[in-house]
Amino acid sequence: MKDSLFAKILATLSWCCVLALWGCALSTFVHPPEWFKPLSLLGLGFPFAVAATVGMGLVSLLFKPRVALIALVGLVGCFGTLRDYCPVNLSSPPPKGALKLVSYNTLSLNAWAQDTDGQLLLPKQVMKLRPDIVCFQEVFSYYKEKQQQLHREVRRYGYHVAADTTQLNQLTCISRYPIARIDTIFNQNANGAAAFYLVLAPQDTLCVINMHLASMGLTDEELITYEQIVRNPEFADDAKGKKNILHKISNASYDRCHQADIVAAYIDRLQGRKLVVMGDMNDTPVSYTHHAICSRLTDVFRATGNGIGRSFHKNAVYVRIDHAFCSDHFKPFAAQIDHSLSLSDHYPLVFYLKPLKSVKAW
């Protein structure tokens, strides 16, 4: 009788964990309504739901092995979401002729830090990677002289450079290939998305979308509180201003959903064209924001990267919030977060694309 009751308790708890796991995974398909913005935060609970499901599976395996099948079913049922969050792939060295691309939120080029020669330090380090295409986010737009210096120095390396200005920042594209035109996709305060059209060869044009979606908008003090809550959940009950923090996070997440829809609509208009989308999405791989783009294009990190790929290294944010996607004109290789470059609060995302098809000029 006691064994039967214990088995029922284990099964009930296991199903609760599995349903929470599936709920987090399914939330990526749902645009949150305005009257329930916190729905957009459900994906943030995914790693905790995974941990709880795995934990219940292990406990069940020790005491009631048959009950462990519930956890197994739960994990298999969201295998795709698990691969979004933490992919595991074989090594994929880039082949000859592959394009090397970099996406980097620069935090205003490391506050415009210069080396002993007076050159801007961050772009100099990025140029040492010998990329073909680079997208910078958070190049603050009110330092005109510094921006001009950036453009001069990049051109000395033989690159073309262009920028689209939001109200506070610039989205900058650096390319070995001529930049034919720029389209502003949306512009909202410090956030935005822009399309840069690169001429790879006669009759061969590539559209590169550089985006920077809404951040959480927390003050430094609120970020400290947020970090304390994440690192010490028992602190949450006593944390001051936690409701305001939750309100800001849910509002920002809701805004990102709308911004992702705008970018997705632009992508839909470019069907059949060579396309790369990259930038700081400020959202995890388990989110409506990510799914809106990933459902249309290939996530290069999911396809060729390994592990969680933490790209923001402050304030207890242990996930990948910088992403890159490509159309089926390319085969991606060797996507990785480059932890050797720590000149910003983000690490750069580096990846390779091997062209598979040619397309007509725009």
N, C-alpha and C positions, 0 to 999 in steps of 0.2 A: 504493500500500500504506500509506504513512504517512498520507495523507489519510483513508483508510478507518479506520485505527486511531484517528486524532484524532477523527473523527466518532463512533466508538463510545464513546470516553472522554467526549466532551461529552454524548452521549445518556445514558450511565450516570449521570453526575453530575446531569444534569437530572432524570432519573427519581427519583434519591435525594432531591433537593430537593422534588419534587412529592409523593412519598410521605410525606415529613415534614410537608409542608403539609396534606395530606389527613388525616394522623394527628392533627394538632393540631385541625383542624376537627371531625373525628368524635368527638374526646374529649368534646365538649360533650354528647353523647348518652348518655354512660356514667357511671353513679354509681360512683366508685372503690371497690373492695373494701377492707375494713379492713386486709387483709394487703399491700395495695399502694397506700397512700395517695398516694405521689408521682404516680400517674396523674392526680390532680386538677390537677397543675401543668403538664400537657402544653399546655394552652391558652396559657400564658404564652410559649411558644416560637413562637406564631403569627406575630407581626411579623417575627421573625428568619427563619422559614421563607419568608414572603412576599418578604423582601429577597433571600434566597438564590435563590429561584425566578426572580424578576425579573432578578437579576444573571446567572444562567445563560442566561436568555432573550436578554439583550443580547449576551453573549459569543457565543452561538450565532448570533445574527442577523448579527454581524460576520464570522464565519468559516464557519459552516455554517447558512445560513438555514432549511433544512428542519428541522433539529434544534430550532429555536426554537419550533416548533409544540408540542413537549412541554410547555414552560413555559406556553404559551398555554392548552393543554388543562387543565393543572393549576390555573391561575387561574380559568378559566371553571367548572371543576368545584367550586370552593368560593366561587362568586360571592356566595351568601347570607351566608356567614360574613364575607366581605370587607365587605359592607354593614353587618353587625352591628358590625364593628370601626371602620370609617371610612365612614359613609354620606355620600352626596352627593345633595342634594335641591334642587329649585327653591325660591326664596323663597316663604314661606307666611305672609303677614301675617295676624294673627288677625282674624276678622270680629267685627262687633258682636254682643254677647251671649255671647261666649266667656268661659269661666272662666279666670282667671290663677292658676297654682299655682306654688309654690316649694318645693323640697326642699333642706335645708341642714344639713350637719353643722357645728355651731357651735363645737366645741371649748370647751364650757362657756361659750357666749356670749362668746367672745374673752376668757376668764378673767374674765367679769363686768365688763369694762371699762365705765366710765361717761364721759359727756361732761361739759362744764363745768356743765350744769344738773342733774347728778346722775342723769340717765336712762341706762339701759343702752344702750350705743352700738349693738351689733349689731342687736337687734330694731328700734331706731329707724330704722336704715338700711334694713332689710328692709321696714318699713312704708311707706317712701317709694316702694317699687315698686308700692304699691296692689294687693297680691294679694288674691284671694278666699279662697284656702286656702294655708296654710303648714304644712309638717312640719319640725320641728327634731329633730335627733338630737344625742346627747352633751350634754344639759343635766344636768350632774352633780347627783345627787339628794341630796347631803348638805349643800347650802346652802339650807336651808328659807326663810330670810328673803329670799334673792335670788330664789328661785322665786316667792315671794309678790309681790315687786316686779315681776318679769316679768309675772305675771298682771294686776296692777293697771295697769301701763303699757299693756299690749296692749288691755285693756278700754277705756281712755280713747280709743283710736282707733276704738272701736265694734265690736271683734271679740269673739267667744266664744273661750275657751281651755280646754283640758283636757289632762291628761297621764297617761301610764301609766308607772309606775316599775319599772325593773329593779333589780337589787341595787346598781348604782352610778350608773346614768343614768336620765334620764326621756326618753320619747318624747313630744314635745309637738305638739299640733295646734292651730292658730290658724285661725279661720274666721269669715267674715261670717255664716255660717248657724248656727243653733242646733245644738249637739252633743247628740244624744239619749242615746247610750250609748257605752261603751267595752268592748271585749273584748280580753283579753290572749291573744295567739296562742301565744307562747312567751316564756319569761323565763330567760335563762341568763347569769349573771354580769353583765357590762356590756352584753350583747347582748339583743336581743329584737325582737318585732314586736307591734303592737297595731292593732286595727281601731276606727276612730272613725266613728260613724254620724251623718251630718249631714242635717238636714231642709231640703232646698232649697225645698220648697213643700209644701202639703198633698198627701198621697198621692205624694210624690216624695222618696225618700231615697237618699243617696249613701254608700257605704262607702269610707272612705279608710284604707288600710293603710299605716302608718308603720313602717319596719323599719330595724334596724341589725344587720347580721350580723357574724360574728367577724372581727376584724382579725388581722394577722399575729402580734401579740403579741411583737414584738421590743423589746428594751431600746434606749435611746438609742445605746449603743455599738454594738449589733448593726445598728441602722439605718444608722449611719455606714459600717460595713463593707459592708452590703448596697449602699449607694449607690456606694461605691468599686468594688465588683465590677461593677455595672451600667455605670458610666461608663468603667471601665478593666478589661475582661474579662481582660487579661493578669495583673491583680493577683489573680485568683481562686485561682491555684495557691499563692500565698503567704499568702492571707487566713487569719487565725486564727479559729477558731470557725465556719467556713463549714458544717460538717456540722450543728452545732446550729441554725444559721440555717435550713438546708434542712429540718431536722426540724420546727422550729416552723412554718415556712410551710406545709409539707405537712399538718401536723395541723390548722392553722387552716382550710386549704382544704377538708379533709375534713369539718370541723365545719360549714362553710358549706353544703356539699352537703346535710347532714341538715337544717339550719335552713331551707334553701330548699324542701326537700320538705315541711316542716311548713306553711310559708306556702302552697305550691302546693295542699296538701290542703284548707286553709281556703278558698282561692279556688274549688276544685272544688265546695265546698258552697254557694257563692254564685252558681251558674250562673243566668243570666237577670237578674241584678241589676246596677245601676249600681255600677261598681267602679273605683277608682284605687289603684295600689300605687306607692309611691315610698320612697326612702331610700338610705342608704349600705350597699351590698351588699358593699363591700370586695373586689370581684371584677371582672374585665374582662368585656367583652361576649362574649369567646370563653371560656366556662366553663360547666360543668354548672349552676352556680348561676344564671347569667343565663338559660340555656336553659329551666330548670324553670319560670320565670315567663313568659318571652317566648313559649313554645310555647302558652300559655293566653291571653295578652293582647297588646295592641299595644305595642311599645316606642316611646314617643313620640319619642325622639331618633333612632332608626333611621328613623322615618317622616318626620320633618320637620327634623332637625338636619343639620349639616354638619361633616365632619372628625372627628378623633379625639375631640375634646371632653374634653380633660384636666380632671378635676374635683378632683384632689388634687395640690397643687403643691409637695410636699416629697419628699425622699429618692428622687429619680430614678424616681418613679412617673409615667409619662407616658401614662397611659391613663384612661379613664372608669370610675370605680368607683361613682359615684352614678347611679342609674337611676330611670326612671319608666315606668309601664305603665298602660294604660286598657282598659276593656271596649269592646265595639263599640257601646255607647250614645253614644260620643263620637267626634268627628273631631279629631285633634291638629293643632296649628299651632305654628310658630315656636319649637321647643325649642332652647335654647341654654345653654351654661355662661356665667354672668355673671362675667367676669373683673374687673369694676369693684368687686366686693365681695371684698376680700381680708382680712377680719377673722378668718378661721379658717385652718386648714391645708387646708380644702376651699373650692372655689368653689360658689355655689348653682346648682342646676339650675332654670331658669325655663321654663315651657311654658304653652300655652293649650289648652283643650279646649272644643269647640263641642258642646253637647248635641244628639243626634239623635233620641233616643227618650225617652218617659216610661215609668216603671214604677210598679207598685203599692207602697204603703208596706210597710215591714217588719212 
